[in-house]
Amino acid sequence: MGKVQVSKDENRADKLKAFDRLLTIMDELRENCPWDKKQTIESIRHLTIEETYELSDAIIEGDLEEIKKELGDLMLHNVFYARIA
């Protein structure tokens, strides 16, 4: 079996720092924001569905900037679900 070539991401450290900031913000929101505190997996489900449709629309329209935005929104939802769980 051959080795898999992985290109070096010059911005990896910055991306990891940004993701760490996202995790910190989510922790702070869950601890301090009344709305975030009371959310459950079930209560944010419809919001995730809405974001998924928005991503789908951006893909259909070929709008790369909007795709990036909606992927970011869904990433936030994934972090939110992980924090709730």
C-alpha positions in Angstrom: 0.0 0.0 0.0 1.4 3.4 -1.0 1.6 6.5 1.2 -1.1 9.1 1.0 0.3 12.5 0.0 -1.2 15.3 2.1 -0.4 18.8 1.1 0.8 21.1 4.0 -1.8 23.7 4.9 0.2 26.8 5.7 -2.8 28.3 7.6 -3.5 25.2 9.8 -2.4 26.9 13.0 -4.7 29.9 12.3 -7.6 27.6 11.5 -7.1 25.6 14.7 -6.9 28.8 16.7 -10.2 30.0 15.1 -11.9 26.6 15.8 -10.7 26.8 19.4 -12.2 30.3 19.6 -15.5 28.9 18.3 -15.5 26.2 21.0 -14.8 28.8 23.7 -17.6 31.1 22.4 -20.0 28.1 22.4 -19.0 27.2 26.0 -19.5 30.8 27.1 -22.9 31.0 25.4 -24.1 27.8 26.9 -23.1 29.0 30.4 -24.2 32.6 30.2 -26.9 33.2 27.6 -30.4 32.3 28.7 -31.5 31.4 25.2 -28.6 29.1 24.6 -28.8 27.5 28.0 -32.4 26.3 27.4 -31.8 24.9 24.0 -32.0 21.1 23.4 -31.1 19.0 20.4 -34.8 18.9 19.6 -35.3 22.7 19.9 -32.6 23.6 17.4 -33.5 20.9 14.9 -35.7 23.1 12.8 -33.0 25.8 12.7 -30.5 23.2 11.4 -33.0 22.2 8.7 -33.4 25.8 7.7 -29.6 26.3 7.4 -29.3 23.1 5.4 -31.9 24.5 2.9 -30.0 27.7 2.7 -26.8 25.8 1.9 -28.7 23.9 -0.8 -30.0 27.1 -2.3 -26.4 28.5 -2.4 -25.1 25.4 -4.1 -27.9 25.5 -6.7 -27.0 29.2 -7.3 -23.3 28.5 -7.5 -22.7 31.2 -4.9 -19.3 30.2 -3.3 -19.3 33.0 -0.8 -22.8 32.1 0.4 -21.8 28.4 0.4 -18.9 29.3 2.8 -21.3 31.3 5.0 -23.8 28.5 5.2 -21.2 25.8 5.9 -20.0 28.0 8.7 -23.5 28.2 10.1 -23.8 24.4 9.9 -20.4 24.1 11.6 -21.8 26.2 14.5 -24.8 23.9 14.7 -22.6 20.9 14.9 -20.6 22.4 17.7 -23.8 23.4 19.4 -25.1 19.8 19.2 -21.8 18.4 20.5 -21.9 20.9 23.4 -25.5 20.0 24.3 -24.8 16.2 24.1 
